[in-house]
Amino acid sequence: MTLQARTLTLDRSDLDARTTRFDSLPVIDVGDLFSPDLASSQAVAHTMGAACRDVGFMYVVNHGIAQHDIDAVYAAADAFYALPDIAKQRYDINRLGCHRGYVVIGGLAADSHDADALETQ
């Protein structure tokens, strides 16, 4: 039996993330996360935890990552996804034996009849 088939009958009524309503993603200043002041770092951690529990996603600001590094990551991703499929499949997550790598469109679909769209956005 496939994973998809086993999960079809799960009771998901108690999953708060499926019913939580929100109008925007929280924006969290993480500058104090590594503060020597324990209360400051705990406050950031608490705020991040609440965002993960209540929404599932967040924006972080004041993280200390230089904009040129962020731009370089986007450029590398663009270059990778521009490669032919045969080249990308050398990094297939299922071949590498670790939980990182390339996933073909539809490869992460929880429902085998409803493919994901990670690359199409």
C-alpha positions as CSV (number, residue, x, y, z in Angstrom):
1,M,0.0,0.0,0.0
2,T,1.4,3.4,-0.9
3,L,1.8,6.2,1.6
4,Q,-0.9,8.2,-0.3
5,A,-3.4,5.3,0.1
6,R,-2.6,4.9,3.8
7,T,-3.2,8.6,4.5
8,L,-6.5,8.9,2.8
9,T,-8.4,7.6,5.8
10,L,-6.6,9.7,8.5
11,D,-8.8,11.9,10.6
12,R,-7.5,15.4,10.1
13,S,-10.3,17.2,11.9
14,D,-8.0,18.2,14.8
15,L,-5.3,19.8,12.7
16,D,-5.4,23.5,13.7
17,A,-3.3,24.6,10.8
18,R,-6.0,23.5,8.4
19,T,-8.6,25.7,10.1
20,T,-6.5,28.7,11.3
21,R,-7.5,31.9,9.5
22,F,-5.0,34.7,9.0
23,D,-4.8,37.7,6.7
24,S,-1.0,38.0,6.4
25,L,2.2,36.3,7.2
26,P,3.8,37.4,10.5
27,V,7.0,39.5,10.1
28,I,9.4,38.6,12.9
29,D,12.6,40.6,13.8
30,V,15.1,37.9,14.7
31,G,17.9,40.4,15.6
32,D,17.7,39.5,19.3
33,L,17.6,35.7,18.7
34,F,21.3,35.4,19.7
35,S,21.2,38.2,22.2
36,P,23.2,37.8,25.4
37,D,20.0,38.9,27.2
38,L,18.1,35.6,27.7
39,A,14.7,37.3,28.0
40,S,15.2,39.0,24.6
41,S,16.2,35.8,22.8
42,Q,13.4,33.8,24.5
43,A,10.9,36.4,23.3
44,V,12.0,36.0,19.7
45,A,11.9,32.2,20.0
46,H,8.4,32.4,21.6
47,T,7.2,34.6,18.7
48,M,8.6,32.3,16.1
49,G,7.1,29.3,17.8
50,A,3.7,30.9,17.8
51,A,4.0,31.8,14.1
52,C,4.9,28.2,13.3
53,R,2.0,26.8,15.3
54,D,-0.6,29.3,14.3
55,V,0.2,30.1,10.7
56,G,3.0,27.7,9.6
57,F,5.1,30.4,7.9
58,M,6.7,33.7,8.7
59,Y,8.9,36.4,7.2
60,V,12.1,37.1,9.1
61,V,13.9,40.5,9.2
62,N,17.1,41.7,10.7
63,H,18.6,38.2,10.1
64,G,22.1,39.5,9.2
65,I,22.3,37.8,5.8
66,A,23.8,40.2,3.3
67,Q,21.6,41.1,0.3
68,H,24.3,40.0,-2.2
69,D,24.3,36.5,-0.6
70,I,20.5,36.3,-1.0
71,D,20.8,37.5,-4.6
72,A,23.5,34.8,-5.3
73,V,21.2,32.1,-3.9
74,Y,18.3,33.2,-6.2
75,A,20.7,33.4,-9.2
76,A,22.0,29.8,-8.5
77,A,18.4,28.5,-8.2
78,D,17.5,30.2,-11.5
79,A,20.5,28.7,-13.2
80,F,19.8,25.2,-11.8
81,Y,16.1,25.2,-12.8
82,A,17.1,26.4,-16.3
83,L,19.1,23.2,-16.8
84,P,17.6,20.4,-18.9
85,D,15.6,17.8,-16.9
86,I,18.3,15.1,-17.4
87,A,20.9,17.3,-15.7
88,K,18.6,18.1,-12.8
89,Q,17.8,14.4,-12.3
90,R,21.4,13.7,-11.3
91,Y,20.5,15.4,-8.1
92,D,17.2,13.5,-7.6
93,I,16.3,13.3,-3.9
94,N,15.5,9.6,-4.2
95,R,18.9,8.8,-5.7
96,L,21.1,10.8,-3.3
97,G,20.1,8.8,-0.2
98,C,19.6,11.9,1.9
99,H,16.7,14.2,2.3
100,R,17.9,16.9,0.0
101,G,18.1,17.3,-3.7
102,Y,15.9,17.9,-6.7
103,V,12.3,16.8,-6.8
104,V,10.5,16.5,-10.1
105,I,7.1,18.3,-10.4
106,G,4.6,16.0,-8.8
107,G,7.2,14.3,-6.7
108,L,6.0,15.8,-3.4
109,A,2.3,15.5,-4.0
110,A,0.4,14.1,-1.0
111,D,-2.4,13.2,-3.5
112,S,-1.0,11.3,-6.5
113,H,-3.8,12.8,-8.6
114,D,-3.0,16.4,-7.7
115,A,0.6,17.3,-8.5
116,D,2.5,20.0,-6.7
117,A,3.7,23.1,-8.5
118,L,7.0,24.0,-6.8
119,E,8.7,24.9,-10.0
120,T,5.8,26.6,-11.7
121,Q,5.5,29.6,-9.4
